[in-house]
Amino acid sequence: MNKLKALFGIMRVPFLALTPACVLLGVGAAAWMGSRINGLQVALLLVAAVCAHISVNAFNEYFDFKSGLDAHTHRTPFSGGSGTLPARPETARLALLTAWSAFAVTALIGSYFVWLRGMALLPLGLLGLFMLVAYTPWLVRSPFLCLIAPGLGFGPVMVMSVAFALTGVFSWTALVASLVPFFLVSDLLLLNQFPDVEADRSVGRRHFPILIGRKASSLIYGAFLLAAYLTIGLGVAFKLLPAISLISLVGAAIALPAGINAFRYSDDIGRLTPSLGMNVLLNLATPLLVGIGLFLK
């Protein structure tokens, strides 16, 4: 049981709920295009996406522990890792094994869909696999790449790959839908970096809260929140998303105080922590509502 608990910590199981919401967007985009949805294929794609999420989480746990970052991290309920490896250093090997095993499952299922749908899917797949391995050791050392990589992985890479795997074609609807998690998930990781500026700086990370400070970074956070909801509005205006998708704009009632508090309390982590929670809720609810809207048309 202790080993299973450690494994769940390494996987960061409570945060895996984000993946089905993003997969739903891809499936919804395929349904919106009039494609017949194959349940087995959807199940395989969900397994691949969840394994990708597990892989990047486990790699992050492993590399953060090995770099010494975990010893300095200011952990919150929504950021700073699971704390599994600092508490049980002997599970480091388990973390690495989990990362590579989940990576292999994702690659195997992805290869099947490349065989099924054609080589056009391969570039997105390779980009996704590269980011799983490269995010923690390399991409976090570039402010711009560190900002966009999480959103790129859960947005265009995941959503468009799922839609293409089900239909065999790329669509503007899938692209527009993918921009919602692109902005929101990038924001999720951006705000989660606020508590760890000093710790991240000590191990050579370079992200915007380090480069330009938390206060200025909160403006990026607000701009990305706005961009996510503008994307939905423009998608409906250009008939790339159904009008019912506008129900997801109810998230603005959470996004507005989250953005204001991120600016107001950018240097007060205690008061900022509720915004981290609101940020997680936005990332789950908004793609879910847009995805449901694609099915309802």
C-alpha positions in Angstrom: 0.0 0.0 0.0 2.8 2.4 0.7 4.3 1.8 -2.7 0.9 2.3 -4.3 0.5 5.6 -2.4 4.0 6.7 -3.6 3.0 5.8 -7.2 -0.1 7.8 -7.0 1.9 10.7 -5.7 4.4 10.5 -8.5 1.6 10.4 -11.0 -0.1 13.3 -9.3 -3.4 11.5 -9.7 -5.7 14.4 -8.5 -4.4 16.6 -11.3 -5.0 14.1 -14.1 -8.6 15.2 -14.4 -7.4 18.0 -16.8 -6.6 15.4 -19.5 -10.2 14.0 -20.1 -11.4 17.6 -20.4 -8.9 18.3 -23.1 -9.6 15.0 -24.9 -13.3 15.8 -24.8 -12.5 18.9 -26.9 -10.9 16.8 -29.5 -13.7 14.3 -29.6 -16.2 17.1 -29.7 -14.4 18.7 -32.6 -14.6 15.4 -34.5 -18.3 15.1 -33.7 -18.9 18.7 -34.8 -17.4 17.8 -38.1 -20.1 15.1 -38.5 -17.7 12.2 -38.0 -18.9 8.9 -36.5 -17.2 8.5 -33.2 -15.6 5.1 -32.6 -15.8 4.3 -28.8 -12.8 2.0 -28.8 -10.6 4.6 -30.5 -11.7 7.3 -28.0 -10.8 4.9 -25.2 -7.3 4.3 -26.7 -6.8 8.1 -27.2 -7.8 8.8 -23.6 -5.3 6.2 -22.3 -2.6 7.7 -24.5 -3.4 11.2 -23.3 -3.5 10.2 -19.6 -0.3 8.3 -19.9 1.3 11.4 -21.5 0.2 13.4 -18.5 1.5 10.8 -16.1 4.8 10.7 -18.0 5.4 14.5 -17.8 4.4 14.5 -14.1 6.7 11.7 -13.2 9.6 13.2 -15.2 9.0 16.4 -13.3 9.0 14.7 -10.0 12.2 12.9 -10.8 14.2 15.8 -12.2 13.0 18.3 -9.5 14.2 15.8 -6.9 17.5 15.1 -8.5 18.2 18.8 -9.1 17.7 19.6 -5.4 14.7 21.8 -6.2 12.3 19.9 -4.0 14.4 20.8 -0.9 13.6 24.5 -1.5 10.2 24.5 -3.0 7.3 26.3 -1.3 4.6 23.7 -1.7 0.9 24.6 -1.9 -2.1 22.4 -2.5 -1.9 23.3 -6.1 1.8 23.6 -6.9 5.2 22.5 -5.9 4.9 18.8 -6.7 3.6 15.9 -4.6 6.5 15.8 -2.1 6.7 12.0 -2.6 10.4 11.8 -3.5 11.7 14.1 -0.7 9.7 12.0 1.8 10.7 8.7 0.2 14.0 9.1 -1.7 14.1 5.4 -2.5 11.1 5.9 -4.9 13.2 8.0 -7.3 13.8 4.9 -9.5 10.1 4.2 -9.4 9.4 7.7 -10.7 11.8 7.3 -13.6 10.4 3.9 -14.4 6.8 5.3 -14.3 7.8 8.2 -16.6 9.3 6.0 -19.3 6.6 3.3 -19.0 3.8 5.9 -19.5 5.9 7.5 -22.3 6.1 4.1 -24.1 2.4 3.5 -23.9 1.7 7.0 -25.4 4.2 6.4 -28.2 2.8 2.9 -28.9 -0.8 4.1 -29.2 0.3 7.1 -31.1 2.1 4.9 -33.6 -1.1 2.9 -34.1 -3.0 6.0 -35.1 -0.2 7.2 -37.4 -0.5 3.8 -39.1 -4.3 4.1 -39.2 -4.6 7.8 -40.3 -1.4 8.6 -42.0 1.9 10.4 -41.6 0.3 13.8 -41.2 -0.3 13.0 -37.6 3.4 12.2 -36.9 4.8 15.8 -36.5 2.3 16.6 -33.7 3.0 13.2 -32.1 6.7 13.7 -32.1 6.4 17.2 -30.8 4.3 16.0 -27.9 6.7 13.2 -27.0 9.6 15.6 -27.2 7.9 18.0 -24.7 7.2 15.2 -22.2 10.9 14.5 -21.8 12.3 18.0 -22.4 10.0 20.2 -20.3 11.6 19.9 -16.9 15.3 19.6 -17.8 15.4 22.1 -20.7 12.3 24.0 -21.6 12.0 25.6 -18.2 15.3 27.4 -18.8 13.7 29.5 -21.6 11.0 32.0 -20.4 9.0 31.9 -23.6 9.2 28.1 -24.1 8.4 27.5 -20.4 5.3 29.7 -20.8 3.8 28.1 -24.0 4.9 24.5 -23.7 2.3 23.3 -21.2 -0.5 25.0 -23.2 0.9 23.7 -26.4 0.9 20.1 -25.1 -2.6 20.1 -23.6 -4.0 22.4 -26.3 -3.0 22.1 -30.0 -1.0 18.9 -29.6 -3.5 16.9 -27.6 -6.8 18.3 -28.9 -5.8 18.4 -32.6 -4.2 15.0 -32.4 -7.3 13.5 -30.9 -9.5 15.1 -33.6 -7.2 14.0 -36.4 -7.0 10.5 -35.0 -10.8 10.2 -35.2 -11.3 11.9 -38.5 -8.1 11.7 -40.5 -8.2 15.5 -41.2 -7.2 18.7 -39.5 -10.0 21.3 -39.0 -10.3 24.9 -38.0 -12.8 23.9 -35.3 -10.2 21.6 -33.6 -7.6 24.4 -33.8 -9.8 27.0 -32.3 -11.0 24.6 -29.6 -7.4 23.7 -28.8 -6.5 27.4 -28.2 -8.8 27.4 -25.1 -6.6 25.0 -23.1 -3.5 26.5 -24.8 -4.1 29.8 -23.0 -5.6 28.3 -19.8 -3.0 25.6 -19.2 -0.1 28.0 -19.9 -1.7 30.3 -17.3 -2.0 27.3 -14.9 1.7 26.7 -14.9 2.6 30.4 -15.0 0.7 31.2 -11.8 2.0 28.0 -10.1 5.5 29.4 -10.6 4.8 32.4 -8.4 5.4 30.6 -5.1 8.7 29.1 -6.3 10.6 32.0 -7.8 13.5 31.8 -5.4 13.7 28.0 -5.4 13.5 27.8 -9.3 16.2 30.5 -9.6 18.5 28.5 -7.4 18.5 25.5 -9.9 18.9 27.6 -13.1 15.3 27.8 -14.2 14.3 30.9 -16.2 10.6 31.7 -16.4 8.8 35.0 -16.6 8.2 35.4 -12.8 12.0 35.2 -12.4 12.8 37.3 -15.5 10.3 40.2 -15.1 8.9 39.6 -11.6 5.6 38.3 -10.3 3.7 41.6 -10.7 4.5 42.0 -14.4 3.9 38.3 -14.9 0.4 38.6 -13.5 -0.3 40.9 -16.5 0.6 38.0 -18.8 -1.7 35.8 -16.7 -4.6 38.2 -17.1 -3.9 38.6 -20.9 -4.0 34.8 -21.4 -7.2 34.5 -19.4 -8.8 37.2 -21.7 -7.4 35.4 -24.8 -9.0 32.1 -23.8 -12.5 33.6 -23.5 -12.0 35.8 -26.6 -11.1 32.6 -28.5 -14.5 31.1 -27.6 -16.3 34.3 -28.6 -14.5 34.5 -31.9 -15.0 30.8 -32.6 -18.7 31.3 -32.2 -18.8 34.5 -34.3 -17.0 32.7 -37.2 -19.2 29.6 -36.8 -16.3 27.4 -35.9 -17.9 26.7 -32.5 -21.6 26.3 -31.7 -23.3 29.2 -30.0 -24.0 27.0 -27.0 -20.3 27.0 -26.3 -20.8 30.6 -25.0 -22.1 28.9 -21.8 -18.4 28.4 -20.9 -18.1 32.2 -20.5 -19.6 31.8 -17.1 -16.0 31.0 -16.2 -15.4 34.7 -16.4 -17.0 35.0 -13.0 -14.0 33.0 -11.7 -11.4 34.3 -14.1 -12.0 38.0 -13.2 -11.3 37.7 -9.4 -8.5 35.2 -10.2 -6.8 37.8 -12.4 -7.4 40.7 -10.1 -6.0 38.7 -7.1 -3.0 37.5 -9.1 -2.1 41.1 -9.6 -3.0 42.4 -6.2 -1.3 39.5 -4.2 1.4 38.5 -6.6 4.0 38.8 -3.9 1.8 37.5 -1.0 1.7 33.7 -1.6 -0.7 33.2 1.3 -3.3 35.4 -0.2 -2.5 34.2 -3.7 -3.2 30.6 -2.9 -7.0 30.8 -3.4 -6.3 32.1 -6.9 -4.3 28.9 -7.6 -7.4 26.9 -6.7 -9.6 29.1 -8.9 -7.1 28.6 -11.7 -7.4 24.8 -11.5 -11.2 25.1 -11.6 -11.1 27.3 -14.7 -8.8 24.7 -16.4 -11.3 21.9 -15.8 -14.6 23.6 -16.3 -14.0 25.8 -19.4 -12.7 23.0 -21.8 -15.4 20.7 -20.4 -18.2 23.2 -21.2 -16.8 24.0 -24.6 -16.5 20.2 -25.4 -20.0 19.5 -24.3 -21.2 22.4 -26.5 -19.6 20.7 -29.5 -21.7 17.6 -29.0 -24.9 19.6 -28.5 -24.3 21.8 -31.5 
